[in-house]
Amino acid sequence: MTTELIMGIATETMKVTLLVSAPVLLVGLIVGLVISIFQAVTQVHEMTLTFVPKIIAVMIAMLVALPWMMDLIVTFTHNLFSNIPMYVK
C-alpha cells in the first residue's frame, strides 16, 4: 500500500461522511435558525420549543434521505471491498 492510495481512501471516506451527514445537519440548522428567529420576534423562550421541532424535523429528514444515504454507503463499501486485492499488491 502506498501513501497515495491511503490518502485517496481517506479522502473518499471524508467525502462520503460529509455527503451522508449533510442533509440531516442542514435540516437541523435551518429549523434551529427559524425557531431562533421566532423566539426573538415573539419573546417566547421555552426550552422545549427548541428541541421538539428540531428532533421531529431531523427524524423526517433522516426518513426521507435514508435510501440515498444507504445507497451511498453501500456503494462506497462495495467499491472498497472489491478493490482489496488491488490494495494488497
N, C-alpha and C positions, 0 to 999 in steps of 0.2 A: 504494500500500500504506500502510495506516495503522499506527500504533503498536499499536493494539489487536489488529489482525489478526496482526501479527508475534508479539506476546506470546501470542496464542491458539495459534498454530502451535508456538511454543517450549514452551508448557505441555503441549500434546498430545504433543509429541515426548518430553518428560521422562516423562510418564505411561507411554507405550509402552515406553520404555527400562527403566523400573523394573519394569513388568509382565513384560517378556521376561527380565530378569536375575534376578528374584526366585526362581523355582523352583530354579535351579542354586545360587544363593547360599545359600538356606535349607537345601538338602540338604548342602552343604559345611559350613555352620555346625553343623548337627545332628550330622553324622558326626564332625566335629572335636571337638565337645563330648563325645560318647560315648567317643571314643578318649582324650581327656584324662582323663576320669573313670576309665577302665580303667587307664591308665598310673599314675594317682595311687594307685589301690587296690592294684595288683599290684607297684608299684615297678619296672616294666619300662619303660625309657626308650630304646627302639630308634627311631632316626630313620625307618627305612623303615616302621615300624608307623604312623607318622603320615601319610605321603604315599600309599602304595599304596591303602589302603581309601578315602581321600578321592577319589583320582583315579577309582577304579572307580565309586564312588557318584555322582560328578558326571557321568561319562560315561553311566551308566544314566539319571540324571535328564534329561540332555540328549536321549537317545534317546526317553524317554517323553514329554517335554514339547515336543519339536521340532515336531510337527504343529500344536499350539496356538500355539507361538511364530511359526512361519512364517505361519499364518493371520492372526495379529495384525499382523505386519509388512506382509504383502501388503495387508491391508485398509487400514491406515494409509497406505501408499504410494499405493494406488489412489485413496483419497479426496483425498490431497494433490495428485496429478497431475490428477485430474478437475476439481479446483477452480482450476486455474491460470488459466483465463480470467477467473474472478471476481476473482482476486488482482491481475491486471494492470490492471483498470479504474481 
